[in-house]
Amino acid sequence: MLASPAATAGDAAAGSDVFKSECSECHSVQQGRNKKGPSLFGIVGRAAGTLPDYNYSDALRHAPWTWTADKLHGYLSQPAKQANPGTKMKYSGLDNAKQLEDLIAYLDTLH
């Protein structure tokens, strides 16, 4: 049986708070503003490793995927396993399922 969309959708407002506490030290949500990591503006639907003004690791520059909600879920829960070897991201992952869904819902609003 499939879950209703409301049961699986994250809360973007709560995801903004997760971003601030978990991601904002290294990532910006402003278009064209990179930090240690690339800007996450427009991340959902973008091919991995393709932001032109960021120096990606070889692992992400050559990654054969597009950032979908499912791919973000896997990556943000275990970055090193998804882009291994060689990711520069020094984050071990977000293991709180609710926060992860909220964060992805927030990232999906950044267009």
matplotlib code that plots the C-alpha trace (Angstrom):
import matplotlib.pyplot as plt

x = [0.0, 1.3, 1.7, -0.3, 1.8, 1.2, 2.7, 5.9, 6.4, 8.7, 8.1, 10.1, 9.9, 11.3, 13.9, 15.1, 16.0, 17.7, 19.7, 20.8, 22.0, 23.5, 24.5, 24.9, 28.5, 29.6, 26.8, 24.9, 21.4, 22.1, 22.6, 26.3, 27.5, 29.7, 31.4, 33.5, 30.8, 28.8, 25.7, 22.6, 20.4, 18.6, 20.2, 17.1, 17.1, 20.8, 23.3, 25.9, 29.2, 28.1, 27.9, 30.4, 32.0, 32.8, 35.8, 34.2, 36.0, 36.6, 34.0, 31.2, 32.5, 32.2, 29.1, 26.5, 23.4, 21.0, 20.1, 16.6, 14.9, 15.8, 19.4, 19.7, 18.1, 20.8, 23.7, 22.7, 22.3, 25.8, 27.8, 31.0, 29.1, 27.4, 30.5, 33.3, 36.2, 37.0, 34.1, 35.4, 32.3, 33.4, 29.9, 29.0, 25.4, 22.0, 20.4, 17.1, 14.6, 12.1, 14.9, 16.2, 12.7, 12.3, 15.7, 15.0, 11.6, 13.4, 16.1, 13.3, 12.1, 15.4, 14.7]
y = [0.0, 3.4, 6.2, 9.3, 12.3, 14.2, 11.3, 11.3, 15.0, 17.0, 20.3, 23.0, 25.5, 23.0, 22.0, 25.6, 25.2, 21.9, 23.6, 26.4, 23.9, 21.2, 22.7, 26.5, 26.5, 25.0, 25.8, 28.8, 28.8, 32.0, 31.6, 32.1, 32.2, 29.2, 28.5, 25.5, 23.6, 24.7, 26.8, 24.6, 27.0, 25.0, 21.7, 19.6, 18.7, 19.7, 17.2, 16.3, 18.2, 20.7, 24.1, 26.0, 28.2, 25.4, 23.1, 19.7, 16.6, 14.1, 11.8, 14.4, 15.9, 12.5, 11.3, 10.0, 11.2, 14.2, 15.4, 14.1, 13.8, 10.1, 10.8, 13.6, 11.3, 8.7, 11.2, 13.3, 10.3, 8.8, 11.1, 9.1, 5.9, 7.7, 9.5, 7.2, 7.4, 11.1, 13.2, 16.4, 16.6, 16.1, 15.4, 12.0, 12.2, 13.1, 10.1, 11.7, 10.6, 13.5, 16.1, 14.6, 14.7, 18.3, 19.3, 17.8, 19.6, 22.9, 22.3, 21.6, 25.2, 26.8, 27.9]
z = [0.0, -0.9, 1.7, 1.0, -0.2, 3.0, 5.0, 3.0, 2.3, 4.5, 6.0, 4.1, 7.0, 9.4, 6.8, 6.7, 10.4, 9.7, 6.9, 9.3, 11.9, 9.7, 6.4, 6.5, 7.8, 4.4, 2.0, 0.9, -0.6, -2.5, -6.3, -7.2, -3.5, -2.8, 0.6, 1.4, -0.5, -3.5, -3.4, -3.0, -4.9, -7.6, -6.4, -7.0, -10.7, -11.3, -12.5, -9.9, -10.0, -12.7, -11.0, -13.2, -10.5, -7.9, -7.8, -7.2, -6.2, -9.0, -7.3, -7.8, -11.1, -12.7, -10.8, -13.2, -11.4, -11.1, -7.7, -7.1, -3.8, -3.7, -4.5, -2.0, 0.6, 0.1, -0.2, 2.8, 5.0, 4.0, 1.8, 1.8, 0.7, -2.2, -3.7, -2.8, -3.1, -3.0, -1.8, -0.1, 2.1, 5.7, 6.9, 8.3, 7.4, 8.8, 10.4, 11.7, 9.0, 9.8, 9.6, 6.4, 4.7, 6.0, 4.6, 1.2, 1.1, 1.9, -0.8, -3.3, -2.8, -3.8, -7.4]

ax = plt.figure().add_subplot(projection="3d")
ax.plot(x, y, z, "-o")
ax.set_aspect("equal")
plt.show()
